[in-house]
């Protein structure tokens, strides 16, 4: 083991000769090894190619991070596995989901952060086998261990994030409402969704195309029988204010004559089997090959294919099935069929029955396929299993780099299902196949900050739940809970009940419209906070414990801080007409109610039961903080960001740096785009407002809505051209 100091608080411990994952992007080659190696926090044990790191947990230690996984914000008591898995049933016992996120932060008397840069399987037993031990089992002996020793947790996260580079910047319209379903499988069905959205005045920016838009599930093809004149159709929808977002799957259909297949075979771009033949597996298209995204040349080639769709006018994609998901292989299918034949006509006993059943279930037990599949890394043939967790990351990197070449100045929407640390530079992610279960609203809330810690910022869950049937109240509450998630998309599985916002009764549609309008009103704040977090290695979603040190804030698992000014505490319980909220400091409650005026109320620190009927949404504005709002519109392009409203809770003095940019080009440097600095000084019910604007800014009017700790409310208008403030106006 060698050790290096990267920074006063950051050390790298290199075990053996690690595989270069490229998850981080600092210049590693300049490292100078140190003599003394010290890693006092861990006991290290190596056996049979496996490395076990053991950490002694103290009673009060909380373990947070590990990205996409079931469980709480505090993962203590669980086993979590980093091994990208397509598992559509996220029950509490599940250990692995789609992404592999090897970072965690131990918060207690001493704070410690770690990142394990290793592309294979790792398991984290966090006080499960033994209550005060964290046992990390690494399926190998060659890896990098980064240790972050900061007193402040947020600083530790920032240090980790800095090593990854700046975060992905989506176009601004990607913060609007998006509607999806598996599938709107014809142009007319897509039109119907668009019609309904506009007819019911439901703001929406994008409609999704799931696998059925393709010709026999072949990537980069469009089925002209279902989508005649696709180019024209994309344009028609764009004129109506909707972007179409097609899905791209990892597997390439085996079909001579299909150009992606032909070229891939000819140039040896696919993953191979033990005999160096392209590896064969089955997914939606039937038999497929998987591109070997480990090879830079393959990434370039695959990335270029996206142009087929951008040439049609497409501006966003979602990459799916890139764990990669395998339904079955020739071998697993063969074994099953053979056993089934043996049983045919026989009076089979229970043992045979269970063997048969297990074989059937094992058809999609991917680990076997991952052992047999191989990839090439710098001329070396490597078993896919060893580098399994990089697959989705590299597919998405391929897409991002390809798209960037198509138009270097344009931002595209891109997100992926599978991921690895570092992918947050290239794209966002969605949390995969959740269910229309109330429990999954809470699971989403818990996952958001854990994902942010790993640099995944453009994130969201399928609103309303993917599997199963959504009830109208579930959809309403889920929409409220997602109000501030950067990716805001309603999506549902084939065969489930329709759950578009207009699919239920009139009341539900109205309640959701109110929420969507609130979402759009919040876009200036969401965008400002998102971009600052991406460019400044910050957290957009934070557990309360990152800002408040009282004992309750350490424990809260169902409230989050969002950006610098807001606390959210959504309802995620069926039939609830309110909930308990922990308010760690005095805050301003902003309650929106359908068909009523908004309500504002100063809330004292403490535990509060908040009444919130189904059509009521609460947001909390932190003390001496503010949020920036705009008038909602039917889509983001139609919004006017020149007339803004600032909602502030001021006790003495509040300041805010508002970020904005053109929302579509790659010209998004942080300093340049802090478009205004706002300072509000309060004395009783008197306010002094200073707005410092960048010269290029087109903002013309700002409406201020101010509350002081006495709960007194004041409104005033700031006219930018004259610099004058008019009090009491509306
Ligand atoms: O095997 O493309 O997570 O969002 O709708 C299912 C169909 C494949 C899984 C994705 C889901 C998508 C679905 N896909």
Boltz pocket constraint, residues with backbone or C-beta under 6 A from the ligand:
constraints:
  - pocket:
      binder: B
      contacts: [[A, 181], [A, 182], [A, 210], [A, 211], [A, 247], [A, 320], [A, 321], [A, 417], [A, 432], [A, 433], [A, 466], [A, 491], [A, 492], [A, 493]]
      max_distance: 6.0
